[in-house]
Structures are given as structure tokens and as C-alpha cells.
Amino acid sequence: MPKFSTVDKVNRIALLFTVTLFLMLSACTHYDPVSVEKCTEVVKHAKKVLGSMSPDHKTLMADCKAATDSERGCVMAATKKGKLAQCM
């Protein structure tokens, strides 16, 4: 009689796959740092990506100054609204 059932093997394989996928995705979340001095460029890019959904300039600038260098780098790397939403 086998030590583990077929369901246990499938669950173990699924768990291993999920952990591996998580580690691979988390490894891709580091962005080149962007300093606070470049907030004008960051805000301009965010407005371009967000289009008509973009908050006013003053709000975006305040958010940019409050963000970390990595978060600003994430914004600069974003090309879609969904990616931008994951940055902060």
C-alpha cells in the first residue's frame, strides 16, 4: 500500500508549483529606483498611462513625493492602468 494517496501527490505537486510561481513573480517586482527629484517625469508618465482616470496634478505630485524610490520606479515601468495600480 502506498504511503501517500494520489490526491496527496497531486496536492504536493500543486503546492510546489504555486510556491515556485510565487517566488518567480516576486523576483520580478524590483524596479530601478527613481529619485524624488524626478517626480515631474513620474507624474507626467502616470497621467499618460491613466488618461482620463488620472487624478489632478497636485494629488499625483504629493503621492509621488510620499512614495519610495522603488514605488516611483514601478510607476515608470508601468504601461497599463492595472500595472500602475499595483505600484502603491
C-alpha positions in Angstrom: 0.0 0.0 0.0 1.4 3.4 -1.0 2.4 5.8 1.7 0.6 8.7 0.1 -2.6 8.6 -1.9 -2.8 10.0 -5.5 -4.7 13.1 -4.1 -1.8 13.8 -1.7 0.7 13.6 -4.6 -1.4 16.0 -6.7 -1.7 18.4 -3.7 2.0 18.3 -3.1 2.8 19.0 -6.8 0.2 21.8 -6.9 1.7 23.3 -3.7 5.3 23.1 -5.1 4.1 24.7 -8.4 2.3 27.5 -6.5 5.4 28.3 -4.3 7.7 28.2 -7.4 5.4 30.6 -9.3 5.2 32.9 -6.3 8.9 33.1 -6.0 9.4 33.7 -9.7 6.8 36.5 -9.7 8.2 38.1 -6.5 11.6 38.1 -8.0 10.3 40.3 -10.8 8.9 43.1 -8.6 12.1 45.0 -8.0 12.3 48.2 -10.1 15.2 50.6 -10.7 14.9 53.3 -8.1 13.7 56.7 -9.2 14.6 59.7 -7.0 12.1 62.2 -5.7 13.7 64.9 -7.9 12.2 63.1 -10.9 8.6 63.4 -9.7 7.7 65.7 -12.6 8.6 62.9 -15.0 6.8 60.3 -12.9 3.6 62.3 -12.7 3.7 63.0 -16.5 4.1 59.3 -17.1 1.3 58.4 -14.7 -1.0 60.9 -16.3 -0.2 59.4 -19.7 -1.0 55.8 -18.5 -4.1 56.7 -16.6 -5.6 59.0 -19.2 -9.0 60.4 -18.3 -8.9 58.4 -15.0 -5.9 60.4 -13.8 -6.2 62.4 -10.5 -5.2 66.1 -10.6 -1.6 67.1 -10.8 -1.3 68.3 -7.2 -2.5 64.9 -5.9 -0.2 62.9 -8.1 2.7 65.1 -7.1 2.0 64.6 -3.4 1.7 60.8 -3.9 5.0 60.8 -5.8 6.9 62.7 -3.1 5.5 60.3 -0.4 6.4 57.2 -2.4 9.6 55.2 -2.1 12.2 55.2 -4.9 11.2 51.7 -5.8 7.5 52.7 -6.0 8.4 55.6 -8.3 10.4 53.1 -10.4 7.4 50.8 -10.6 5.2 53.7 -11.9 7.8 54.5 -14.5 7.9 50.8 -15.6 4.1 50.6 -15.8 2.5 50.7 -19.2 -1.1 49.8 -18.3 -3.5 51.0 -15.6 -3.6 47.6 -13.9 0.2 47.6 -13.6 0.2 51.1 -12.3 -2.4 50.3 -9.6 -0.1 47.6 -8.2 2.7 50.1 -7.6 1.4 51.8 -4.5 
